[in-house]
Amino acid sequence: MVREQGEFAKAAILEGLTQQMQEIAEASRRRTQLVASASAASGRVTVTVNADGVVIATRFGSDIDELSYEEIAKAVTSAAQQAAEQVRRQGQELLRPLRDKRAAMPRLSELFEGLPDLEATAPTVEPASLAPPKSRERLARLTEPAPDFRNAVDYEEWSSEQNDRGATSSGW
């Protein structure tokens, strides 16, 4: 009876994982179709980006010649950044149901006694600067120390602590 319950639990977990993988694949496929456009310089410049924020189209209005080269360059950069932010938000919205489902699931550290909560100790990834090359902001970031991972646990140390715990302990 106990074995049957264990097999049923395994089958349910596998079914859940299979469904989750299918949902991730579908969301990934739908994400590749995302595009966003933004305009600048009173609509004289319009830039369209794909889901990765890569420019896929740039259009100039018929009155673009009223702008200087510097104004056109700034408008293209501004429109591209706005479009990239829009497509980033679209991607987040598309993936929200998957993130919500993931948040409702127990963490590995909750399932396995003694396992550290890796998500809580993982370093955060800062967004890349939108500042132009050689700008003060970009140069200032070069002198900042890189983030480090100070509360990592050595695997051998953690593993040896685990050997003396639970049903697999030699004291059983």
C-alpha positions in Angstrom: 0.0 0.0 0.0 2.8 2.4 1.0 4.7 1.6 -2.2 1.6 2.3 -4.3 1.2 5.7 -2.7 4.8 6.4 -3.4 4.4 5.5 -7.0 1.3 7.6 -7.2 3.1 10.6 -5.8 6.0 10.1 -8.2 3.6 10.0 -11.1 1.8 13.1 -10.0 5.2 15.0 -9.6 6.3 13.8 -13.1 2.9 14.9 -14.6 3.2 18.3 -12.9 6.8 18.7 -14.2 5.8 17.7 -17.7 2.9 20.2 -17.7 5.2 22.9 -16.4 7.8 22.2 -19.2 5.0 22.5 -21.8 3.9 25.8 -20.3 7.4 27.1 -20.3 8.0 26.0 -23.9 4.7 27.7 -25.0 5.6 30.9 -23.1 9.0 30.9 -24.7 7.5 30.5 -28.2 5.1 33.3 -27.6 7.8 35.5 -26.2 9.8 35.2 -29.5 6.9 36.9 -31.2 6.9 40.0 -29.0 7.8 43.4 -30.6 7.5 46.9 -29.4 7.9 50.3 -31.1 8.5 53.8 -29.7 8.8 57.2 -31.2 10.9 60.2 -30.4 11.5 63.7 -31.7 7.8 64.4 -32.1 7.3 61.2 -34.1 10.1 61.9 -36.5 12.0 58.7 -35.4 10.3 55.4 -34.7 12.3 52.3 -33.6 10.9 48.7 -33.3 12.7 46.1 -31.2 12.2 42.3 -30.9 11.7 40.4 -27.6 15.5 40.6 -26.9 15.4 44.4 -27.2 17.4 44.2 -30.5 16.4 46.9 -33.1 14.7 45.3 -36.0 13.3 48.4 -37.7 14.0 52.2 -37.8 11.8 54.6 -39.6 12.3 58.4 -40.1 9.4 60.8 -40.8 9.4 62.9 -43.9 10.5 65.9 -41.8 13.6 64.2 -40.4 15.8 66.8 -42.3 14.6 69.4 -39.8 16.8 67.7 -37.1 20.6 67.8 -36.8 22.6 64.6 -36.9 23.1 64.9 -33.1 19.3 65.2 -32.6 18.6 62.3 -34.8 21.2 60.2 -33.0 19.7 61.1 -29.6 16.1 60.4 -30.9 17.1 57.0 -32.2 18.8 56.1 -28.9 15.8 57.3 -26.9 13.2 55.5 -29.0 15.2 52.3 -28.9 15.5 52.4 -25.1 11.8 53.2 -24.8 10.9 50.3 -27.1 13.2 47.9 -25.2 11.6 48.8 -21.9 8.1 48.2 -23.4 9.1 44.8 -24.7 10.7 43.9 -21.4 7.4 44.7 -19.6 5.5 42.6 -22.2 7.8 39.7 -21.5 7.4 40.0 -17.8 3.6 40.1 -18.2 3.7 37.0 -20.4 5.8 35.1 -17.9 3.9 36.3 -14.8 1.6 33.2 -14.6 4.7 30.9 -14.6 6.4 33.0 -11.9 3.3 33.0 -9.8 3.0 29.2 -10.1 6.7 28.9 -9.2 6.3 31.1 -6.1 3.5 28.9 -4.8 5.7 25.8 -5.0 7.9 24.8 -2.0 11.6 25.7 -2.1 14.1 22.8 -2.1 15.3 23.9 1.3 11.8 23.3 2.6 11.7 19.8 1.1 15.2 18.7 2.2 16.2 19.4 5.8 19.5 21.2 6.1 19.7 22.3 2.4 20.5 26.0 2.3 18.0 28.4 0.6 20.0 29.0 -2.6 17.6 31.5 -4.0 17.8 33.7 -0.9 21.6 33.8 -1.0 22.0 34.2 -4.8 23.4 37.6 -5.9 21.1 39.9 -7.8 21.9 40.9 -11.4 21.9 44.6 -11.9 20.4 46.1 -15.1 23.0 47.3 -17.5 23.6 51.0 -17.7 21.9 53.0 -20.5 24.5 55.7 -20.2 26.6 56.3 -23.4 30.2 55.1 -23.6 32.7 57.2 -21.6 30.0 59.0 -19.7 30.5 59.8 -16.0 28.0 57.2 -14.9 29.6 54.4 -16.9 33.2 55.3 -15.9 32.1 55.5 -12.2 30.8 51.9 -12.4 34.2 50.7 -13.6 35.7 51.6 -10.2 33.0 49.9 -8.1 33.9 46.5 -6.7 32.1 43.6 -8.3 29.5 41.9 -6.1 30.7 38.7 -4.4 29.0 35.7 -3.0 30.1 35.6 0.6 27.6 33.2 2.2 28.3 30.2 -0.1 28.7 26.9 1.6 31.4 24.4 0.6 29.8 21.3 -0.8 32.1 18.8 1.0 31.5 20.6 4.3 27.7 20.7 3.8 27.7 17.1 2.6 29.7 15.8 5.6 27.2 17.5 7.9 24.3 15.8 6.2 25.8 12.4 6.5 25.3 12.5 10.3 21.6 13.3 10.0 18.3 11.5 9.4 17.4 8.0 8.3 20.7 7.6 6.4 22.8 8.1 9.5 25.1 5.2 10.4 23.4 5.3 13.9 20.2 3.8 12.4 
